[in-house]
Structures are given as C-alpha cells and as structure tokens.
Amino acid sequence: VRLERYFAEKGAPAQTYAREFIRAADRHDLDWRLLPSIAFIESTGGKAYKNNNMFGWANGDIRFRSVRDSIHIIAERLANSHYYKNKDID
C-alpha cells in the first residue's frame, strides 16, 4: 500500500505494478525498495520507457514481453547474477 501511494503521489504509471514489485522482491530476497527505485530513476516510475523496460536495462534496448515479466526477470538477475549477487544496496 505504501508503494502504491508513493507512485500515485508522483503520478507514476508504475503504481499499477506495485504489488508485482513486492512479490518479485520477496521471491528473490531483495530489499523491497530496490526495484521501484531503479524504475523511478530510469523511467520516472514508468512515465518514459520502451520495450516494457522501465528499468533501463541494457540502455532500454532489451525487449520484455510485458512490464510484469521485466520486473521478475530483473529481480532474478539482481539476486543471482555474479555482477550483483551478495552486494548490498550501496
């Protein structure tokens, strides 16, 4: 609910996916704020993105089937890729 309210206050389309951000974070043991923060920085919470890629992954050039897919794929990569695994938020 807090995330939905935050995105709503900012007029961010990502509000629609707030629960999906939380599910993906829980599934991959990530801080619940990480994915929404990246989406907000990269696309102002879904205001400007392409290819269902509100995270700007690979400069926004990677095409995802849906925004929901992108949330779960990015969460999995952040949790398991050797580039990111076991690193803290800082």
All heavy atoms as an XYZ file, in Angstrom:
745
protein
N       0.831     -1.189      0.000
C       0.000      0.000      0.000
C       0.877      1.254      0.000
O       0.580      2.208     -0.717
C      -0.972     -0.020      1.204
C      -1.714      1.286      1.330
C      -1.927     -1.180      1.084
N       1.958      1.231      0.780
C       2.842      2.401      0.805
C       3.441      2.675     -0.570
O       3.536      3.828     -0.998
C       3.974      2.185      1.824
C       3.513      2.367      3.243
C       4.551      2.058      4.282
N       5.908      2.448      3.948
C       6.969      2.030      4.618
N       6.840      1.222      5.643
N       8.163      2.426      4.278
N       3.834      1.623     -1.257
C       4.423      1.796     -2.580
C       3.380      2.298     -3.577
O       3.664      3.196     -4.373
C       5.041      0.485     -3.050
C       5.784      0.519     -4.371
C       6.886      1.580     -4.374
C       6.376     -0.857     -4.672
N       2.181      1.767     -3.519
C       1.111      2.250     -4.391
C       0.861      3.737     -4.162
O       0.726      4.505     -5.119
C      -0.177      1.474     -4.136
C      -0.160      0.076     -4.686
C      -1.394     -0.730     -4.314
O      -2.124     -0.334     -3.384
O      -1.623     -1.752     -4.961
N       0.813      4.134     -2.911
C       0.589      5.551     -2.587
C       1.731      6.429     -3.098
O       1.493      7.512     -3.621
C       0.459      5.730     -1.074
C      -0.912      5.467     -0.582
C      -1.077      5.953      0.856
N      -1.961      5.035      1.543
C      -1.768      4.519      2.723
N      -0.700      4.831      3.421
N      -2.626      3.690      3.254
N       2.971      5.956     -2.902
C       4.125      6.739     -3.355
C       4.042      6.992     -4.857
O       4.155      8.126     -5.315
C       5.433      6.024     -2.997
C       6.634      6.740     -3.546
C       7.129      7.877     -2.915
C       7.248      6.307     -4.711
C       8.218      8.557     -3.429
C       8.339      6.985     -5.232
C       8.821      8.110     -4.586
O       9.889      8.782     -5.105
N       3.858      5.913     -5.625
C       3.768      6.077     -7.076
C       2.578      6.956     -7.457
O       2.670      7.782     -8.369
C       3.666      4.720     -7.775
C       4.980      3.994     -7.925
C       5.072      2.636     -7.683
C       6.123      4.649     -8.355
C       6.261      1.949     -7.846
C       7.328      3.979     -8.521
C       7.393      2.625     -8.269
N       1.462      6.806     -6.771
C       0.271      7.620     -7.061
C       0.554      9.098     -6.813
O       0.176      9.956     -7.616
C      -0.908      7.149     -6.215
N       1.220      9.403     -5.705
C       1.556     10.804     -5.390
C       2.444     11.424     -6.456
O       2.383     12.620     -6.715
C       2.266     10.884     -4.039
C       1.362     10.625     -2.852
C       2.136     10.453     -1.549
O       3.374     10.622     -1.537
O       1.483     10.131     -0.534
N       3.287     10.587     -7.084
C       4.201     11.074     -8.119
C       3.585     11.009     -9.516
O       4.217     11.388    -10.490
C       5.499     10.255     -8.113
C       6.213     10.229     -6.784
C       6.675     11.611     -6.387
C       7.446     11.568     -5.079
N       7.737     12.864     -4.550
N       2.366     10.493     -9.608
C       1.722     10.343    -10.912
C       2.424      9.325    -11.780
O       2.417      9.436    -13.008
N       3.023      8.323    -11.147
C       3.823      7.330    -11.861
C       2.977      6.120    -12.271
O       2.331      5.500    -11.423
C       4.983      6.865    -10.990
N       2.989      5.775    -13.538
C       2.249      4.613    -14.008
C       2.659      3.303    -13.332
O       1.889      2.347    -13.313
C       2.563      4.569    -15.507
C       2.916      5.981    -15.854
C       3.615      6.520    -14.629
N       3.839      3.235    -12.772
C       4.305      2.022    -12.087
C       3.413      1.661    -10.911
O       3.497      0.548    -10.386
C       5.753      2.193    -11.627
N       2.544      2.550    -10.511
C       1.596      2.267     -9.429
C       0.838      0.964     -9.712
O       0.591      0.173     -8.814
C       0.611      3.417     -9.268
C      -0.474      3.142     -8.253
C      -1.546      4.219     -8.247
O      -1.499      5.163     -9.032
N      -2.507      4.078     -7.380
N       0.516      0.751    -10.955
C      -0.204     -0.451    -11.372
C       0.543     -1.724    -10.986
O      -0.062     -2.761    -10.761
C      -0.403     -0.434    -12.905
O      -1.061      0.764    -13.259
C      -1.186     -1.627    -13.396
N       1.855     -1.648    -10.907
C       2.691     -2.826    -10.674
C       3.267     -2.897     -9.265
O       4.130     -3.730     -8.992
C       3.839     -2.846    -11.697
C       3.334     -2.827    -13.103
C       3.338     -1.649    -13.849
C       2.816     -3.975    -13.691
C       2.849     -1.623    -15.144
C       2.317     -3.952    -14.988
C       2.340     -2.781    -15.702
O       1.848     -2.764    -16.980
N       2.789     -2.067     -8.363
C       3.354     -2.008     -7.009
C       3.388     -3.381     -6.347
O       4.409     -3.784     -5.780
C       2.586     -1.008     -6.146
N       2.311     -4.112     -6.416
C       2.265     -5.444     -5.786
C       3.225     -6.413     -6.469
O       3.802     -7.283     -5.829
C       0.848     -5.981     -5.782
C      -0.061     -5.170     -4.881
C      -1.513     -5.600     -4.994
N      -2.365     -4.614     -4.371
C      -2.842     -4.729     -3.129
N      -2.546     -5.768     -2.408
N      -3.609     -3.785     -2.641
N       3.420     -6.248     -7.766
C       4.346     -7.110     -8.509
C       5.790     -6.841     -8.087
O       6.592     -7.765     -7.969
C       4.169     -6.878    -10.007
C       4.385     -8.082    -10.848
C       3.421     -9.223    -10.554
O       2.209     -9.004    -10.403
O       3.906    -10.363    -10.474
N       6.124     -5.568     -7.840
C       7.453     -5.236     -7.326
C       7.699     -5.953     -5.995
O       8.778     -6.502     -5.774
C       7.593     -3.722     -7.092
C       7.803     -2.903     -8.332
C       6.824     -2.015     -8.765
C       8.983     -2.969     -9.042
C       7.018     -1.228     -9.884
C       9.192     -2.186    -10.173
C       8.198     -1.316    -10.601
N       6.708     -5.934     -5.137
C       6.842     -6.562     -3.812
C       6.959     -8.074     -3.947
O       7.818     -8.696     -3.302
C       5.647     -6.189     -2.903
C       5.540     -4.669     -2.732
C       5.756     -6.897     -1.554
C       6.752     -3.979     -2.161
N       6.139     -8.676     -4.784
C       6.216    -10.136     -4.997
C       7.604    -10.539     -5.505
O       8.183    -11.523     -5.040
C       5.168    -10.587     -6.003
C       3.810    -10.743     -5.440
C       2.858    -11.386     -6.462
N       1.519    -11.002     -6.105
C       0.763    -10.139     -6.771
N       1.201     -9.582     -7.869
N      -0.437     -9.837     -6.348
N       8.111     -9.820     -6.479
C       9.418    -10.149     -7.048
C      10.524     -9.983     -6.001
O      11.422    -10.824     -5.911
C       9.700     -9.277     -8.266
N      10.459     -8.926     -5.230
C      11.464     -8.707     -4.180
C      11.412     -9.830     -3.148
O      12.447    -10.372     -2.744
C      11.250     -7.354     -3.509
N      10.216    -10.195     -2.726
C      10.066    -11.278     -1.751
C      10.582    -12.601     -2.307
O      11.290    -13.337     -1.627
C       8.609    -11.440     -1.323
C       8.129    -10.337     -0.396
O       8.964     -9.543      0.104
O       6.897    -10.259     -0.182
N      10.234    -12.892     -3.539
C      10.639    -14.154     -4.168
C      12.164    -14.275     -4.259
O      12.718    -15.358     -4.146
C      10.028    -14.263     -5.553
C      10.411    -15.567     -6.266
C       9.718    -15.732     -7.584
N       8.286    -15.908     -7.330
C       7.326    -15.487     -8.145
N       7.631    -14.872     -9.254
N       6.074    -15.689     -7.849
N      12.835    -13.138     -4.460
C      14.285    -13.170     -4.676
C      15.085    -12.589     -3.512
O      16.285    -12.342     -3.646
C      14.623    -12.445     -5.978
C      14.041    -13.134     -7.164
N      14.552    -14.308     -7.671
C      12.963    -12.844     -7.919
C      13.827    -14.698     -8.691
N      12.851    -13.819     -8.867
N      14.407    -12.391     -2.388
C      15.055    -11.908     -1.168
C      15.822    -10.596     -1.399
O      16.970    -10.443     -0.999
C      15.990    -12.983     -0.604
C      16.365    -12.711      0.847
O      15.554    -12.107      1.576
O      17.487    -13.090      1.248
N      15.165     -9.663     -2.066
C      15.726     -8.338     -2.314
C      15.043     -7.317     -1.407
O      13.892     -7.499     -1.014
C      15.490     -7.920     -3.773
C      16.148     -8.772     -4.848
C      15.617     -8.368     -6.224
C      17.660     -8.648     -4.794
N      15.712     -6.230     -1.133
C      15.088     -5.114     -0.430
C      13.910     -4.647     -1.290
O      14.066     -4.406     -2.493
C      16.121     -3.998     -0.265
C      15.627     -2.812      0.533
O      14.521     -2.311      0.253
O      16.361     -2.367      1.428
N      12.730     -4.513     -0.706
C      11.516     -4.180     -1.464
C      11.598     -2.833     -2.156
O      10.859     -2.562     -3.098
C      10.278     -4.252     -0.570
C      10.206     -3.199      0.490
C      10.715     -3.251      1.748
C       9.577     -1.914      0.379
N      10.450     -2.095      2.435
C       9.747     -1.247      1.617
C       8.884     -1.265     -0.637
C       9.259      0.026      1.856
C       8.395      0.007     -0.392
C       8.585      0.645      0.833
N      12.517     -1.986     -1.729
C      12.634     -0.643     -2.313
C      13.525     -0.605     -3.546
O      13.496      0.365     -4.312
C      13.182      0.315     -1.259
C      12.274      0.437     -0.041
C      12.960      1.106      1.104
N      14.027      0.233      1.581
C      14.740      0.438      2.673
N      14.526      1.507      3.407
N      15.677     -0.407      3.043
N      14.320     -1.650     -3.767
C      15.311     -1.625     -4.849
C      14.683     -1.493     -6.237
O      15.006     -0.570     -6.987
C      16.196     -2.874     -4.781
C      17.263     -2.986     -5.871
C      18.237     -1.814     -5.813
C      18.001     -4.309     -5.751
N      13.824     -2.407     -6.617
C      13.242     -2.385     -7.963
C      12.443     -1.116     -8.243
O      12.637     -0.488     -9.295
C      12.386     -3.630     -8.191
C      13.158     -4.954     -8.202
C      12.204     -6.130     -8.080
C      13.994     -5.065     -9.448
N      11.565     -0.693     -7.314
C      10.846      0.561     -7.576
C      11.783      1.757     -7.697
O      11.537      2.662     -8.507
C       9.925      0.721     -6.368
C       9.804     -0.643     -5.781
C      11.083     -1.352     -6.108
N      12.850      1.757     -6.928
C      13.806      2.872     -7.006
C      14.483      2.931     -8.360
O      14.623      4.003     -8.951
C      14.871      2.738     -5.911
O      14.296      2.829     -4.638
N      14.899      1.769     -8.851
C      15.526      1.728    -10.174
C      14.536      2.189    -11.236
O      14.876      2.998    -12.116
C      16.064      0.316    -10.487
C      17.202     -0.047     -9.525
C      16.544      0.238    -11.941
C      17.623     -1.504     -9.587
N      13.304      1.693    -11.142
C      12.284      2.093    -12.119
C      12.015      3.593    -12.056
O      11.797      4.233    -13.087
C      10.989      1.309    -11.877
N      12.047      4.148    -10.862
C      11.787      5.579    -10.746
C      12.937      6.395    -11.329
O      12.727      7.364    -12.056
C      11.522      5.986     -9.296
C      10.755      7.261     -9.212
C       9.374      7.257     -9.305
C      11.410      8.465     -9.095
C       8.658      8.449     -9.277
C      10.708      9.657     -9.072
C       9.330      9.649     -9.167
N      14.147      5.977    -11.051
C      15.313      6.699    -11.573
C      15.401      6.578    -13.088
O      15.666      7.558    -13.789
C      16.613      6.185    -10.917
C      16.656      6.629     -9.455
C      17.848      6.664    -11.678
C      17.714      5.945     -8.627
N      15.174      5.388    -13.608
C      15.373      5.143    -15.034
C      14.222      5.611    -15.924
O      14.457      5.970    -17.074
C      15.631      3.655    -15.282
C      16.935      3.152    -14.699
C      18.170      3.780    -15.341
O      18.105      4.175    -16.530
O      19.206      3.871    -14.654
N      12.995      5.575    -15.403
C      11.861      5.931    -16.272
C      10.822      6.801    -15.574
O       9.685      6.893    -16.028
C      11.177      4.654    -16.773
O      10.549      3.968    -15.708
N      11.229      7.440    -14.483
C      10.321      8.241    -13.665
C       9.074      7.423    -13.302
O       7.946      7.870    -13.440
C       9.938      9.560    -14.358
O      11.081     10.123    -14.990
C       9.411     10.568    -13.354
N       9.345      6.194    -12.874
C       8.250      5.338    -12.444
C       7.325      4.917    -13.561
O       6.134      4.716    -13.363
N       7.887      4.748    -14.745
C       7.088      4.298    -15.877
C       6.541      5.404    -16.748
O       5.723      5.152    -17.622
N       6.990      6.614    -16.558
C       6.496      7.721    -17.404
C       7.154      7.713    -18.784
O       6.550      8.171    -19.751
C       6.742      9.068    -16.725
C       5.835      9.294    -15.530
C       6.066     10.671    -14.940
C       5.189     10.901    -13.726
N       5.407     12.233    -13.150
N       8.389      7.237    -18.870
C       9.103      7.242    -20.150
C       9.963      5.996    -20.260
O      11.005      5.899    -19.621
C       9.977      8.493    -20.255
N       9.490      5.034    -21.052
C      10.267      3.820    -21.272
C       9.829      3.189    -22.579
O       8.819      3.574    -23.159
C      10.122      2.840    -20.101
C       8.748      2.257    -19.918
C       8.421      1.011    -20.452
C       7.766      2.938    -19.210
C       7.160      0.468    -20.281
C       6.505      2.393    -19.031
C       6.206      1.162    -19.568
O       4.961      0.631    -19.389
N      10.593      2.210    -23.017
C      10.252      1.485    -24.240
C      10.486     -0.001    -24.002
O      11.180     -0.391    -23.063
C      11.085      1.978    -25.423
C      12.580      1.783    -25.246
C      13.363      2.336    -26.415
C      14.858      2.078    -26.170
N      15.667      2.502    -27.278
N       9.905     -0.802    -24.847
C      10.122     -2.247    -24.826
C       9.712     -2.920    -23.514
O      10.304     -3.927    -23.125
C      11.588     -2.576    -25.136
C      12.035     -2.062    -26.479
O      11.272     -2.044    -27.428
N      13.281     -1.632    -26.565
N       8.725     -2.361    -22.805
C       8.300     -2.882    -21.498
C       9.451     -2.906    -20.501
O       9.483     -3.719    -19.583
C       7.686     -4.283    -21.636
C       6.390     -4.267    -22.384
O       5.555     -3.400    -22.155
N       6.210     -5.208    -23.288
N      10.391     -2.000    -20.657
C      11.641     -1.997    -19.897
C      11.754     -0.694    -19.108
O      12.511      0.196    -19.472
C      12.800     -2.154    -20.886
C      14.140     -2.283    -20.230
O      14.302     -2.088    -19.035
N      15.141     -2.607    -21.036
N      10.996     -0.573    -18.028
C      11.040      0.662    -17.245
C      12.278      0.772    -16.367
O      12.480      1.760    -15.695
C       9.755      0.849    -16.432
C       9.562     -0.065    -15.281
S       8.152      0.395    -14.234
C       6.796      0.188    -15.324
N      13.141     -0.251    -16.414
C      14.374     -0.241    -15.627
C      15.573      0.295    -16.411
O      16.659      0.433    -15.861
C      14.700     -1.652    -15.131
C      13.633     -2.211    -14.241
C      12.666     -3.046    -14.749
C      13.589     -1.873    -12.902
C      11.675     -3.553    -13.940
C      12.606     -2.368    -12.081
C      11.641     -3.213    -12.598
N      15.411      0.513    -17.689
C      16.532      0.975    -18.498
C      17.593     -0.102    -18.676
O      18.738      0.193    -18.986
N      17.218     -1.360    -18.471
C      18.153     -2.477    -18.574
C      18.755     -2.499    -19.963
O      18.042     -2.418    -20.951
C      17.406     -3.779    -18.276
C      18.267     -4.916    -17.845
C      18.633     -5.983    -18.623
C      18.849     -5.135    -16.565
N      19.396     -6.847    -17.886
C      19.552     -6.351    -16.617
C      18.841     -4.423    -15.375
C      20.240     -6.864    -15.526
C      19.529     -4.932    -14.291
C      20.217     -6.128    -14.371
N      20.085     -2.536    -20.038
C      20.810     -2.510    -21.323
C      20.414     -1.276    -22.131
O      20.111     -1.360    -23.315
C      20.592     -3.790    -22.116
N      20.413     -0.134    -21.472
C      20.052      1.140    -22.100
C      18.632      1.142    -22.660
O      18.329      1.877    -23.592
C      21.053      1.526    -23.189
C      22.408      1.839    -22.621
O      22.514      2.485    -21.582
N      23.451      1.369    -23.273
N      17.787      0.294    -22.115
C      16.399      0.224    -22.565
C      16.214     -0.566    -23.842
O      15.105     -0.659    -24.357
N      17.301     -1.144    -24.363
C      17.227     -1.855    -25.636
C      16.697     -3.279    -25.514
O      16.235     -3.852    -26.496
C      18.586     -1.875    -26.323
C      19.007     -0.494    -26.786
O      18.117      0.338    -27.064
O      20.216     -0.232    -26.866
N      16.776     -3.865    -24.322
C      16.236     -5.215    -24.149
C      14.720     -5.131    -24.125
O      14.139     -4.299    -23.439
C      16.783     -5.883    -22.872
C      18.264     -6.176    -23.072
C      16.005     -7.146    -22.545
C      18.907     -6.912    -21.951
N      14.110     -5.995    -24.905
C      12.660     -6.016    -25.052
C      12.089     -7.134    -24.169
O      12.545     -8.270    -24.246
C      12.320     -6.288    -26.510
C      10.882     -6.173    -26.876
C      10.698     -6.378    -28.383
N      11.550     -5.498    -29.170
C      11.175     -4.302    -29.627
N       9.977     -3.849    -29.372
N      12.010     -3.568    -30.332
N      11.118     -6.784    -23.335
C      10.445     -7.763    -22.492
C       9.036     -7.969    -23.007
O       8.438     -7.063    -23.585
C      10.395     -7.274    -21.034
C      11.749     -7.169    -20.388
C      12.404     -5.943    -20.305
C      12.371     -8.289    -19.862
C      13.650     -5.839    -19.711
C      13.625     -8.199    -19.265
C      14.264     -6.979    -19.188
N       8.467     -9.152    -22.772
C       7.101     -9.443    -23.217
C       6.079     -8.562    -22.534
O       5.064     -8.208    -23.123
C       6.748    -10.906    -22.976
C       7.437    -11.855    -23.928
C       6.967    -13.279    -23.746
N       7.152    -13.660    -22.345
C       6.598    -14.702    -21.781
N       5.796    -15.476    -22.464
N       6.832    -14.989    -20.517
N       6.358     -8.224    -21.271
C       5.444     -7.378    -20.513
C       6.225     -6.683    -19.404
O       7.349     -7.087    -19.081
C       4.316     -8.207    -19.892
O       4.833     -9.055    -18.886
N       5.631     -5.664    -18.815
C       6.272     -4.999    -17.685
C       6.399     -5.985    -16.531
O       7.430     -6.042    -15.862
C       5.496     -3.735    -17.264
C       6.052     -3.159    -15.978
C       5.536     -2.698    -18.376
N       5.371     -6.794    -16.299
C       5.443     -7.803    -15.232
C       6.631     -8.738    -15.442
O       7.360     -9.055    -14.508
C       4.159     -8.607    -15.152
C       3.067     -7.900    -14.428
C       1.850     -8.795    -14.214
N       0.880     -8.110    -13.398
C       0.008     -7.228    -13.854
N      -0.008     -6.917    -15.134
N      -0.836     -6.637    -13.039
N       6.819     -9.206    -16.677
C       7.973    -10.062    -16.961
C       9.272     -9.332    -16.637
O      10.186     -9.914    -16.059
C       7.998    -10.481    -18.432
C       7.075    -11.637    -18.735
O       6.513    -12.241    -17.799
O       6.918    -11.943    -19.935
N       9.357     -8.078    -17.005
C      10.598     -7.335    -16.757
C      10.880     -7.239    -15.260
O      12.030     -7.385    -14.833
C      10.564     -5.944    -17.391
O       9.709     -5.067    -16.689
N       9.864     -7.024    -14.465
C      10.049     -6.910    -13.019
C      10.646     -8.199    -12.469
O      11.631     -8.177    -11.722
C       8.713     -6.575    -12.320
C       8.277     -5.160    -12.702
C       8.831     -6.743    -10.806
C       6.844     -4.819    -12.305
N      10.095     -9.327    -12.871
C      10.565    -10.609    -12.347
C      11.925    -11.010    -12.919
O      12.769    -11.550    -12.191
C       9.520    -11.690    -12.572
C       8.343    -11.509    -11.674
N       8.337    -11.935    -10.362
C       7.160    -10.894    -11.877
C       7.190    -11.614     -9.807
N       6.454    -10.968    -10.704
N      12.160    -10.726    -14.178
C      13.457    -11.055    -14.784
C      14.563    -10.206    -14.171
O      15.631    -10.715    -13.810
C      13.400    -10.894    -16.320
C      12.506    -11.990    -16.909
C      14.806    -10.916    -16.924
C      12.121    -11.763    -18.354
N      14.329     -8.924    -14.013
C      15.343     -8.045    -13.417
C      15.588     -8.436    -11.965
O      16.734     -8.474    -11.502
C      14.929     -6.562    -13.527
C      14.766     -6.136    -14.984
C      15.918     -5.658    -12.791
C      15.956     -6.331    -15.870
N      14.536     -8.759    -11.230
C      14.700     -9.199     -9.834
C      15.574    -10.450     -9.775
O      16.488    -10.545     -8.945
C      13.343     -9.474     -9.200
N      15.302    -11.400    -10.666
C      16.095    -12.632    -10.687
C      17.555    -12.339    -10.997
O      18.462    -12.878    -10.364
C      15.502    -13.598    -11.723
C      16.094    -14.996    -11.693
C      17.413    -15.117    -12.442
O      17.599    -14.404    -13.450
O      18.266    -15.908    -12.005
N      17.805    -11.455    -11.946
C      19.191    -11.120    -12.305
C      19.903    -10.401    -11.163
O      21.066    -10.678    -10.875
C      19.215    -10.255    -13.562
C      18.608    -10.925    -14.757
C      19.624    -11.525    -15.694
N      19.023    -12.379    -16.684
C      18.460    -11.986    -17.806
N      18.406    -10.724    -18.118
N      17.952    -12.878    -18.638
N      19.219     -9.468    -10.522
C      19.838     -8.749     -9.408
C      20.142     -9.691     -8.249
O      21.130     -9.513     -7.536
C      18.943     -7.603     -8.942
C      18.807     -6.439     -9.926
C      17.760     -5.452     -9.436
C      20.143     -5.750    -10.138
N      19.318    -10.704     -8.073
C      19.515    -11.647     -6.968
C      20.572    -12.706     -7.273
O      21.267    -13.153     -6.359
C      18.195    -12.332     -6.641
N      20.727    -13.081     -8.538
C      21.543    -14.251     -8.853
C      22.757    -14.032     -9.751
O      23.638    -14.871     -9.781
C      20.653    -15.335     -9.467
C      19.606    -15.782     -8.486
O      19.897    -16.068     -7.335
N      18.358    -15.835     -8.931
N      22.792    -12.953    -10.493
C      23.931    -12.707    -11.383
C      25.199    -12.441    -10.567
O      25.157    -11.763     -9.541
C      23.649    -11.493    -12.271
O      24.826    -11.078    -12.929
N      26.304    -12.956    -11.040
C      27.565    -12.731    -10.309
C      27.928    -11.246    -10.241
O      28.712    -10.845     -9.393
C      28.704    -13.559    -10.914
C      29.159    -13.102    -12.259
N      28.521    -13.470    -13.430
C      30.181    -12.312    -12.618
C      29.153    -12.910    -14.455
N      30.159    -12.206    -13.998
N      27.359    -10.442    -11.090
C      27.622     -8.999    -11.040
C      26.966     -8.335     -9.830
O      27.429     -7.314     -9.342
C      27.105     -8.297    -12.295
C      27.829     -8.687    -13.556
C      27.190     -9.445    -14.518
C      29.163     -8.322    -13.757
C      27.861     -9.811    -15.679
C      29.834     -8.685    -14.899
C      29.181     -9.431    -15.868
O      29.841     -9.793    -17.005
N      25.857     -8.896     -9.361
C      25.064     -8.236     -8.318
C      24.876     -9.064     -7.052
O      24.640     -8.507     -5.983
C      23.672     -7.878     -8.859
C      23.731     -7.114    -10.143
C      23.399     -7.718    -11.348
C      24.139     -5.781    -10.163
C      23.467     -7.012    -12.538
C      24.218     -5.083    -11.344
C      23.877     -5.687    -12.526
O      23.941     -5.010    -13.694
N      24.935    -10.374     -7.157
C      24.638    -11.267     -6.041
C      25.503    -10.943     -4.822
O      26.694    -10.679     -4.945
C      24.853    -12.718     -6.449
C      24.389    -13.719     -5.441
C      24.523    -15.118     -5.976
C      23.980    -16.078     -4.945
N      23.935    -17.434     -5.475
N      24.853    -10.926     -3.672
C      25.516    -10.716     -2.380
C      26.113     -9.321     -2.216
O      26.965     -9.117     -1.374
C      26.577    -11.781     -2.112
C      25.988    -13.163     -2.047
O      24.899    -13.354     -1.517
N      26.681    -14.139     -2.604
N      25.692     -8.384     -3.030
C      26.123     -6.990     -2.848
C      25.028     -6.247     -2.121
O      23.842     -6.528     -2.298
C      26.415     -6.334     -4.193
C      27.633     -6.919     -4.863
C      28.019     -6.149     -6.079
C      29.277     -6.758     -6.666
N      29.675     -6.077     -7.892
N      25.436     -5.280     -1.313
C      24.418     -4.511     -0.615
C      23.897     -3.386     -1.514
O      24.386     -3.187     -2.615
C      24.949     -3.964      0.718
C      26.135     -3.022      0.555
O      26.276     -2.403     -0.512
O      26.907     -2.904      1.520
N      22.908     -2.695     -1.033
C      22.267     -1.637     -1.814
C      23.251     -0.530     -2.199
O      23.196      0.011     -3.290
C      21.069     -1.039     -1.055
C      20.019     -2.110     -0.789
C      20.448      0.130     -1.790
C      19.364     -2.654     -2.020
N      24.148     -0.194     -1.298
C      25.125      0.851     -1.605
C      26.014      0.449     -2.758
O      26.403      1.213     -3.579
C      25.986      1.168     -0.390
C      25.178      1.855      0.707
O      24.182      2.512      0.390
O      25.571      1.710      1.879
